[in-house]
Amino acid sequence: MTVRNMFAAPRSRSWPAAFISGLVVALGFTALWGWHTHSPRIAGWVAVPASIGLALWGLAALSLIWRDRDRSGSGARAARAKSRLEEAASGELEREIAERRRAAQDLDRFFTLAPDLLCIAGFDGYFKRINAAWERTLGVPLDRLLAEPFANFIHPDDLTITQRVVDDHRAGNGACSFENRYRAGDGSYRWLRWHSLPAPERELMFAVARDVTAEKAAGEALRRSAEELEERVRERTADLAEANRAVCQSEELFRRLFEDSPVGTAMVGLDHRLTHVNKALCEFLAYPASELVGLTQEDFTYPADLPSGRQLLREMIGGKIPGYRLTRRYLRKDGEIVWGDLTATILRDERGTALTALAMVENVTGRRRHDEEVARLNGELR
């Protein structure tokens, strides 16, 4: 540092240093003047303050020198700190770039290996990106799918609904789900179930589709089976209705035959009690139907004729004989004895289980009495 600089530096840095420098210069010139004029008193007065000022001036100069060194050191430290920050920022940026690159690679790997059909499509009607599942599902090369409008592969009947979805996405509507059919390489159509999300600001649609052809076929087969089953049920119901009408007609016919038969008829339960009786039997035994139902043959059969009839009934119900026929006497409610020709049979179900016995009694009292009268007359003639 030159003398000029030493004097100039304090003026540029602080007023205390400038004041000290000026004082030192003044005292120095005063001492020199005293010596020049050979005035010891003036030289002595000035020497001591000049020495002090010179010392202070030296300290100020040293302070300025150290300050410059400190400032130079601070600048170097700041430069080094800035360099370290730049290096740290650069390393962080590189790590972030590397992480984003790995994330992009992972996304690409997921996009490529996903089993579902992934795509990015534009509002212009073209696929922008598709994954390998498209070629596996449709058997159409990826470059062809990307080169042609996707409408070329959609079933004609599904173009309207597909275009409606594109228009909704262009209008900024949210995610939607729908189904349509895409033509495969062999000419058949595959059913795809879509879930799509629009990005109107980029004029793109992000979508994922799943092949549901097998599910649709199973549903169609189930629907046909249900229709066939319903048709069979209708046919069976009609058959049952017809059979029911036939049964009703048969029952009605049987009821009329039973009720209107001129021969006394009764249905006998397995406990030997009458369950149904017709008008001819009521007239034959002189009982009202309400009293006759619930009685057994012991209640209206002549006691001497009971053993044979009771045994035959047990054997018929037990399956030893299919039926039997005999002529015996009956006791009417009024006490009169009448003769009846009994024919009995058993009714069974399809498994052979006995259900009920059917008994028909023909009134032969007049014929029996005629035969007895003829026999009596023949005896008198002898």
VEXTIPA-445728 format. One record per residue (C-alpha): residue number from 1; residue in three letters; x, y, z. Coordinates in steps of 0.05 Angstrom, whole numbers, plus 5000, padded with zeros to 4 digits. Layout:
N
[pt NUM,'ALA',[X,Y,Z]]
...
END
This chain:
382
[pt 1,'MET',[5000,5000,5000]]
[pt 2,'THR',[5030,5069,4980]]
[pt 3,'VAL',[5032,5130,5023]]
[pt 4,'ARG',[4979,5162,4980]]
[pt 5,'ASN',[4936,5101,4988]]
[pt 6,'MET',[4948,5099,5062]]
[pt 7,'PHE',[4923,5170,5068]]
[pt 8,'ALA',[4867,5160,5019]]
[pt 9,'ALA',[4842,5095,5046]]
[pt 10,'PRO',[4821,5122,5113]]
[pt 11,'ARG',[4782,5179,5080]]
[pt 12,'SER',[4744,5128,5040]]
[pt 13,'ARG',[4731,5081,5097]]
[pt 14,'SER',[4716,5121,5162]]
[pt 15,'TRP',[4721,5191,5190]]
[pt 16,'PRO',[4760,5171,5254]]
[pt 17,'ALA',[4817,5145,5211]]
[pt 18,'ALA',[4816,5208,5168]]
[pt 19,'PHE',[4819,5253,5230]]
[pt 20,'ILE',[4878,5215,5259]]
[pt 21,'SER',[4915,5217,5192]]
[pt 22,'GLY',[4905,5293,5187]]
[pt 23,'LEU',[4928,5304,5259]]
[pt 24,'VAL',[4991,5263,5248]]
[pt 25,'VAL',[5008,5303,5184]]
[pt 26,'ALA',[4997,5370,5220]]
[pt 27,'LEU',[5040,5352,5280]]
[pt 28,'GLY',[5094,5325,5234]]
[pt 29,'PHE',[5097,5391,5195]]
[pt 30,'THR',[5098,5431,5261]]
[pt 31,'ALA',[5157,5391,5288]]
[pt 32,'LEU',[5195,5399,5223]]
[pt 33,'TRP',[5182,5474,5225]]
[pt 34,'GLY',[5208,5478,5298]]
[pt 35,'TRP',[5272,5442,5279]]
[pt 36,'HIS',[5280,5486,5219]]
[pt 37,'THR',[5273,5550,5260]]
[pt 38,'HIS',[5318,5522,5315]]
[pt 39,'SER',[5262,5529,5366]]
[pt 40,'PRO',[5270,5470,5414]]
[pt 41,'ARG',[5210,5489,5455]]
[pt 42,'ILE',[5163,5482,5395]]
[pt 43,'ALA',[5197,5417,5374]]
[pt 44,'GLY',[5189,5388,5444]]
[pt 45,'TRP',[5116,5408,5448]]
[pt 46,'VAL',[5102,5375,5381]]
[pt 47,'ALA',[5146,5313,5388]]
[pt 48,'VAL',[5105,5278,5440]]
[pt 49,'PRO',[5036,5287,5407]]
[pt 50,'ALA',[5068,5272,5340]]
[pt 51,'SER',[5094,5206,5367]]
[pt 52,'ILE',[5027,5189,5396]]
[pt 53,'GLY',[4992,5208,5332]]
[pt 54,'LEU',[5042,5169,5292]]
[pt 55,'ALA',[5029,5108,5336]]
[pt 56,'LEU',[4953,5117,5328]]
[pt 57,'TRP',[4961,5126,5254]]
[pt 58,'GLY',[5001,5061,5251]]
[pt 59,'LEU',[4947,5025,5290]]
[pt 60,'ALA',[4894,5052,5243]]
[pt 61,'ALA',[4934,5030,5183]]
[pt 62,'LEU',[4943,4960,5212]]
[pt 63,'SER',[4868,4958,5227]]
[pt 64,'LEU',[4852,4976,5156]]
[pt 65,'ILE',[4900,4923,5130]]
[pt 66,'TRP',[4868,4870,5175]]
[pt 67,'ARG',[4799,4893,5154]]
[pt 68,'ASP',[4818,4884,5081]]
[pt 69,'ARG',[4845,4815,5097]]
[pt 70,'ASP',[4781,4798,5134]]
[pt 71,'ARG',[4740,4823,5077]]
[pt 72,'SER',[4781,4783,5028]]
[pt 73,'GLY',[4774,4721,5072]]
[pt 74,'SER',[4698,4732,5078]]
[pt 75,'GLY',[4693,4737,5002]]
[pt 76,'ALA',[4731,4672,4994]]
[pt 77,'ARG',[4688,4638,5046]]
[pt 78,'ALA',[4625,4664,5013]]
[pt 79,'ALA',[4650,4639,4946]]
[pt 80,'ARG',[4666,4571,4976]]
[pt 81,'ALA',[4596,4569,5009]]
[pt 82,'LYS',[4564,4588,4944]]
[pt 83,'SER',[4602,4533,4909]]
[pt 84,'ARG',[4581,4482,4960]]
[pt 85,'LEU',[4507,4505,4954]]
[pt 86,'GLU',[4512,4500,4878]]
[pt 87,'GLU',[4542,4430,4884]]
[pt 88,'ALA',[4488,4409,4934]]
[pt 89,'ALA',[4433,4438,4889]]
[pt 90,'SER',[4463,4404,4829]]
[pt 91,'GLY',[4466,4337,4866]]
[pt 92,'GLU',[4394,4344,4890]]
[pt 93,'LEU',[4372,4361,4820]]
[pt 94,'GLU',[4409,4300,4793]]
[pt 95,'ARG',[4377,4255,4846]]
[pt 96,'GLU',[4308,4283,4830]]
[pt 97,'ILE',[4319,4272,4755]]
[pt 98,'ALA',[4343,4201,4770]]
[pt 99,'GLU',[4281,4188,4813]]
[pt 100,'ARG',[4235,4215,4759]]
[pt 101,'ARG',[4270,4172,4707]]
[pt 102,'ARG',[4261,4110,4751]]
[pt 103,'ALA',[4188,4128,4762]]
[pt 104,'ALA',[4179,4136,4687]]
[pt 105,'GLN',[4213,4069,4675]]
[pt 106,'ASP',[4168,4036,4728]]
[pt 107,'LEU',[4107,4068,4695]]
[pt 108,'ASP',[4129,4043,4627]]
[pt 109,'ARG',[4141,3973,4655]]
[pt 110,'PHE',[4072,3973,4687]]
[pt 111,'PHE',[4040,4000,4623]]
[pt 112,'THR',[4074,3946,4582]]
[pt 113,'LEU',[4061,3886,4628]]
[pt 114,'ALA',[3990,3903,4651]]
[pt 115,'PRO',[3941,3847,4631]]
[pt 116,'ASP',[3885,3898,4618]]
[pt 117,'LEU',[3882,3940,4555]]
[pt 118,'LEU',[3912,4008,4571]]
[pt 119,'CYS',[3910,4066,4523]]
[pt 120,'ILE',[3918,4141,4514]]
[pt 121,'ALA',[3872,4166,4459]]
[pt 122,'GLY',[3862,4234,4429]]
[pt 123,'PHE',[3799,4272,4414]]
[pt 124,'ASP',[3820,4266,4341]]
[pt 125,'GLY',[3799,4193,4342]]
[pt 126,'TYR',[3869,4161,4343]]
[pt 127,'PHE',[3905,4121,4395]]
[pt 128,'LYS',[3968,4157,4420]]
[pt 129,'ARG',[3995,4099,4461]]
[pt 130,'ILE',[3972,4028,4474]]
[pt 131,'ASN',[4002,3969,4511]]
[pt 132,'ALA',[4018,3899,4487]]
[pt 133,'ALA',[3953,3871,4516]]
[pt 134,'TRP',[3917,3900,4455]]
[pt 135,'GLU',[3954,3855,4407]]
[pt 136,'ARG',[3946,3795,4453]]
[pt 137,'THR',[3871,3806,4458]]
[pt 138,'LEU',[3852,3827,4387]]
[pt 139,'GLY',[3908,3794,4348]]
[pt 140,'VAL',[3919,3860,4311]]
[pt 141,'PRO',[3990,3891,4306]]
[pt 142,'LEU',[4001,3952,4350]]
[pt 143,'ASP',[4026,3995,4293]]
[pt 144,'ARG',[3962,3983,4255]]
[pt 145,'LEU',[3919,4001,4315]]
[pt 146,'LEU',[3959,4065,4322]]
[pt 147,'ALA',[3957,4082,4248]]
[pt 148,'GLU',[3882,4077,4238]]
[pt 149,'PRO',[3824,4114,4273]]
[pt 150,'PHE',[3798,4070,4330]]
[pt 151,'ALA',[3728,4077,4300]]
[pt 152,'ASN',[3751,4030,4244]]
[pt 153,'PHE',[3754,3973,4295]]
[pt 154,'ILE',[3689,3986,4332]]
[pt 155,'HIS',[3626,3947,4317]]
[pt 156,'PRO',[3578,3990,4275]]
[pt 157,'ASP',[3523,3983,4327]]
[pt 158,'ASP',[3569,4011,4381]]
[pt 159,'LEU',[3596,4073,4344]]
[pt 160,'THR',[3541,4118,4371]]
[pt 161,'ILE',[3553,4104,4444]]
[pt 162,'THR',[3629,4109,4434]]
[pt 163,'GLN',[3624,4176,4400]]
[pt 164,'ARG',[3578,4201,4455]]
[pt 165,'VAL',[3631,4184,4507]]
[pt 166,'VAL',[3684,4221,4466]]
[pt 167,'ASP',[3638,4282,4461]]
[pt 168,'ASP',[3625,4281,4536]]
[pt 169,'HIS',[3700,4278,4550]]
[pt 170,'ARG',[3712,4336,4502]]
[pt 171,'ALA',[3660,4376,4540]]
[pt 172,'GLY',[3699,4364,4604]]
[pt 173,'ASN',[3654,4313,4637]]
[pt 174,'GLY',[3686,4266,4687]]
[pt 175,'ALA',[3702,4193,4686]]
[pt 176,'CYS',[3653,4144,4655]]
[pt 177,'SER',[3643,4070,4643]]
[pt 178,'PHE',[3614,4036,4582]]
[pt 179,'GLU',[3619,3975,4537]]
[pt 180,'ASN',[3630,3965,4463]]
[pt 181,'ARG',[3656,3913,4414]]
[pt 182,'TYR',[3723,3914,4378]]
[pt 183,'ARG',[3738,3873,4315]]
[pt 184,'ALA',[3793,3822,4324]]
[pt 185,'GLY',[3843,3800,4272]]
[pt 186,'ASP',[3801,3738,4254]]
[pt 187,'GLY',[3739,3780,4241]]
[pt 188,'SER',[3703,3764,4305]]
[pt 189,'TYR',[3685,3817,4357]]
[pt 190,'ARG',[3709,3821,4428]]
[pt 191,'TRP',[3668,3855,4482]]
[pt 192,'LEU',[3708,3908,4521]]
[pt 193,'ARG',[3686,3940,4586]]
[pt 194,'TRP',[3716,4011,4591]]
[pt 195,'HIS',[3733,4060,4647]]
[pt 196,'SER',[3758,4126,4619]]
[pt 197,'LEU',[3781,4193,4645]]
[pt 198,'PRO',[3789,4256,4603]]
[pt 199,'ALA',[3844,4309,4602]]
[pt 200,'PRO',[3809,4364,4561]]
[pt 201,'GLU',[3867,4413,4567]]
[pt 202,'ARG',[3911,4363,4530]]
[pt 203,'GLU',[3855,4336,4485]]
[pt 204,'LEU',[3869,4266,4511]]
[pt 205,'MET',[3831,4208,4542]]
[pt 206,'PHE',[3863,4159,4590]]
[pt 207,'ALA',[3826,4092,4590]]
[pt 208,'VAL',[3831,4020,4613]]
[pt 209,'ALA',[3790,3964,4582]]
[pt 210,'ARG',[3779,3891,4601]]
[pt 211,'ASP',[3759,3835,4554]]
[pt 212,'VAL',[3691,3810,4579]]
[pt 213,'THR',[3673,3767,4518]]
[pt 214,'ALA',[3672,3703,4559]]
[pt 215,'GLU',[3630,3737,4613]]
[pt 216,'LYS',[3582,3761,4560]]
[pt 217,'ALA',[3578,3692,4528]]
[pt 218,'ALA',[3565,3661,4596]]
[pt 219,'GLY',[3511,3713,4610]]
[pt 220,'GLU',[3480,3700,4542]]
[pt 221,'ALA',[3481,3625,4553]]
[pt 222,'LEU',[3450,3635,4622]]
[pt 223,'ARG',[3397,3680,4591]]
[pt 224,'ARG',[3381,3629,4538]]
[pt 225,'SER',[3379,3574,4591]]
[pt 226,'ALA',[3332,3617,4632]]
[pt 227,'GLU',[3288,3629,4572]]
[pt 228,'GLU',[3287,3555,4555]]
[pt 229,'LEU',[3271,3539,4627]]
[pt 230,'GLU',[3216,3590,4628]]
[pt 231,'GLU',[3188,3560,4564]]
[pt 232,'ARG',[3191,3490,4594]]
[pt 233,'VAL',[3158,3516,4657]]
[pt 234,'ARG',[3103,3547,4615]]
[pt 235,'GLU',[3095,3483,4576]]
[pt 236,'ARG',[3097,3442,4639]]
[pt 237,'THR',[3048,3489,4672]]
[pt 238,'ALA',[3002,3483,4612]]
[pt 239,'ASP',[3009,3407,4616]]
[pt 240,'LEU',[2996,3408,4690]]
[pt 241,'ALA',[2936,3453,4680]]
[pt 242,'GLU',[2910,3405,4627]]
[pt 243,'ALA',[2924,3346,4672]]
[pt 244,'ASN',[2891,3382,4729]]
[pt 245,'ARG',[2830,3396,4686]]
[pt 246,'ALA',[2829,3322,4667]]
[pt 247,'VAL',[2836,3302,4740]]
[pt 248,'CYS',[2781,3351,4759]]
[pt 249,'GLN',[2738,3323,4704]]
[pt 250,'SER',[2754,3252,4726]]
[pt 251,'GLU',[2740,3271,4798]]
[pt 252,'GLU',[2675,3303,4777]]
[pt 253,'LEU',[2658,3242,4736]]
[pt 254,'PHE',[2676,3195,4793]]
[pt 255,'ARG',[2636,3238,4842]]
[pt 256,'ARG',[2575,3235,4796]]
[pt 257,'LEU',[2583,3161,4786]]
[pt 258,'PHE',[2592,3153,4861]]
[pt 259,'GLU',[2534,3198,4881]]
[pt 260,'ASP',[2485,3179,4826]]
[pt 261,'SER',[2500,3104,4822]]
[pt 262,'PRO',[2437,3061,4833]]
[pt 263,'VAL',[2481,3013,4873]]
[pt 264,'GLY',[2497,3031,4945]]
[pt 265,'THR',[2570,3051,4947]]
[pt 266,'ALA',[2617,3068,5004]]
[pt 267,'MET',[2691,3084,5014]]
[pt 268,'VAL',[2720,3048,5074]]
[pt 269,'GLY',[2783,3072,5110]]
[pt 270,'LEU',[2840,3027,5132]]
[pt 271,'ASP',[2809,3030,5202]]
[pt 272,'HIS',[2746,2997,5173]]
[pt 273,'ARG',[2704,3060,5182]]
[pt 274,'LEU',[2660,3089,5126]]
[pt 275,'THR',[2689,3155,5100]]
[pt 276,'HIS',[2641,3169,5041]]
[pt 277,'VAL',[2572,3141,5025]]
[pt 278,'ASN',[2524,3153,4968]]
[pt 279,'LYS',[2449,3164,4967]]
[pt 280,'ALA',[2432,3092,4945]]
[pt 281,'LEU',[2469,3062,5006]]
[pt 282,'CYS',[2434,3111,5053]]
[pt 283,'GLU',[2367,3090,5025]]
[pt 284,'PHE',[2386,3017,5029]]
[pt 285,'LEU',[2405,3021,5103]]
[pt 286,'ALA',[2354,3076,5121]]
[pt 287,'TYR',[2409,3120,5151]]
[pt 288,'PRO',[2424,3193,5135]]
[pt 289,'ALA',[2494,3204,5108]]
[pt 290,'SER',[2516,3243,5169]]
[pt 291,'GLU',[2501,3184,5214]]
[pt 292,'LEU',[2527,3130,5168]]
[pt 293,'VAL',[2596,3162,5158]]
[pt 294,'GLY',[2642,3138,5214]]
[pt 295,'LEU',[2606,3072,5226]]
[pt 296,'THR',[2638,3004,5215]]
[pt 297,'GLN',[2607,2942,5183]]
[pt 298,'GLU',[2595,2914,5253]]
[pt 299,'ASP',[2544,2970,5264]]
[pt 300,'PHE',[2497,2950,5208]]
[pt 301,'THR',[2514,2878,5188]]
[pt 302,'TYR',[2473,2819,5213]]
[pt 303,'PRO',[2514,2788,5270]]
[pt 304,'ALA',[2514,2718,5242]]
[pt 305,'ASP',[2545,2743,5176]]
[pt 306,'LEU',[2601,2785,5208]]
[pt 307,'PRO',[2658,2734,5215]]
[pt 308,'SER',[2667,2719,5141]]
[pt 309,'GLY',[2663,2792,5120]]
[pt 310,'ARG',[2711,2816,5174]]
[pt 311,'GLN',[2764,2765,5154]]
[pt 312,'LEU',[2759,2780,5080]]
[pt 313,'LEU',[2767,2855,5093]]
[pt 314,'ARG',[2831,2844,5133]]
[pt 315,'GLU',[2861,2800,5079]]
[pt 316,'MET',[2843,2851,5024]]
[pt 317,'ILE',[2874,2910,5061]]
[pt 318,'GLY',[2935,2867,5078]]
[pt 319,'GLY',[2945,2852,5004]]
[pt 320,'LYS',[2931,2778,5008]]
[pt 321,'ILE',[2871,2783,4961]]
[pt 322,'PRO',[2854,2838,4911]]
[pt 323,'GLY',[2780,2838,4931]]
[pt 324,'TYR',[2722,2795,4948]]
[pt 325,'ARG',[2647,2785,4936]]
[pt 326,'LEU',[2593,2756,4981]]
[pt 327,'THR',[2519,2760,4997]]
[pt 328,'ARG',[2498,2775,5068]]
[pt 329,'ARG',[2445,2806,5111]]
[pt 330,'TYR',[2444,2878,5137]]
[pt 331,'LEU',[2406,2911,5192]]
[pt 332,'ARG',[2370,2975,5173]]
[pt 333,'LYS',[2364,3032,5223]]
[pt 334,'ASP',[2290,3015,5231]]
[pt 335,'GLY',[2309,2942,5249]]
[pt 336,'GLU',[2288,2911,5183]]
[pt 337,'ILE',[2334,2856,5155]]
[pt 338,'VAL',[2353,2864,5083]]
[pt 339,'TRP',[2398,2825,5036]]
[pt 340,'GLY',[2456,2855,4998]]
[pt 341,'ASP',[2505,2830,4946]]
[pt 342,'LEU',[2573,2860,4968]]
[pt 343,'THR',[2631,2871,4920]]
[pt 344,'ALA',[2695,2901,4952]]
[pt 345,'THR',[2762,2922,4924]]
[pt 346,'ILE',[2823,2960,4949]]
[pt 347,'LEU',[2851,3025,4918]]
[pt 348,'ARG',[2927,3033,4921]]
[pt 349,'ASP',[2977,3087,4900]]
[pt 350,'GLU',[3033,3079,4849]]
[pt 351,'ARG',[3078,3047,4902]]
[pt 352,'GLY',[3025,2996,4919]]
[pt 353,'THR',[3007,3026,4987]]
[pt 354,'ALA',[2933,3016,5006]]
[pt 355,'LEU',[2893,3081,5007]]
[pt 356,'THR',[2821,3061,5016]]
[pt 357,'ALA',[2771,3005,5002]]
[pt 358,'LEU',[2713,3013,4955]]
[pt 359,'ALA',[2649,2974,4973]]
[pt 360,'MET',[2587,2967,4929]]
[pt 361,'VAL',[2524,2936,4957]]
[pt 362,'GLU',[2467,2916,4910]]
[pt 363,'ASN',[2400,2908,4943]]
[pt 364,'VAL',[2378,2836,4929]]
[pt 365,'THR',[2325,2831,4983]]
[pt 366,'GLY',[2267,2822,4934]]
[pt 367,'ARG',[2304,2770,4894]]
[pt 368,'ARG',[2325,2734,4957]]
[pt 369,'ARG',[2253,2733,4983]]
[pt 370,'HIS',[2228,2710,4915]]
[pt 371,'ASP',[2277,2653,4917]]
[pt 372,'GLU',[2255,2634,4987]]
[pt 373,'GLU',[2182,2636,4967]]
[pt 374,'VAL',[2195,2591,4906]]
[pt 375,'ALA',[2234,2543,4950]]
[pt 376,'ARG',[2176,2541,5000]]
[pt 377,'LEU',[2124,2528,4946]]
[pt 378,'ASN',[2167,2472,4917]]
[pt 379,'GLY',[2171,2442,4985]]
[pt 380,'GLU',[2095,2442,4993]]
[pt 381,'LEU',[2086,2410,4925]]
[pt 382,'ARG',[2128,2352,4946]]
END
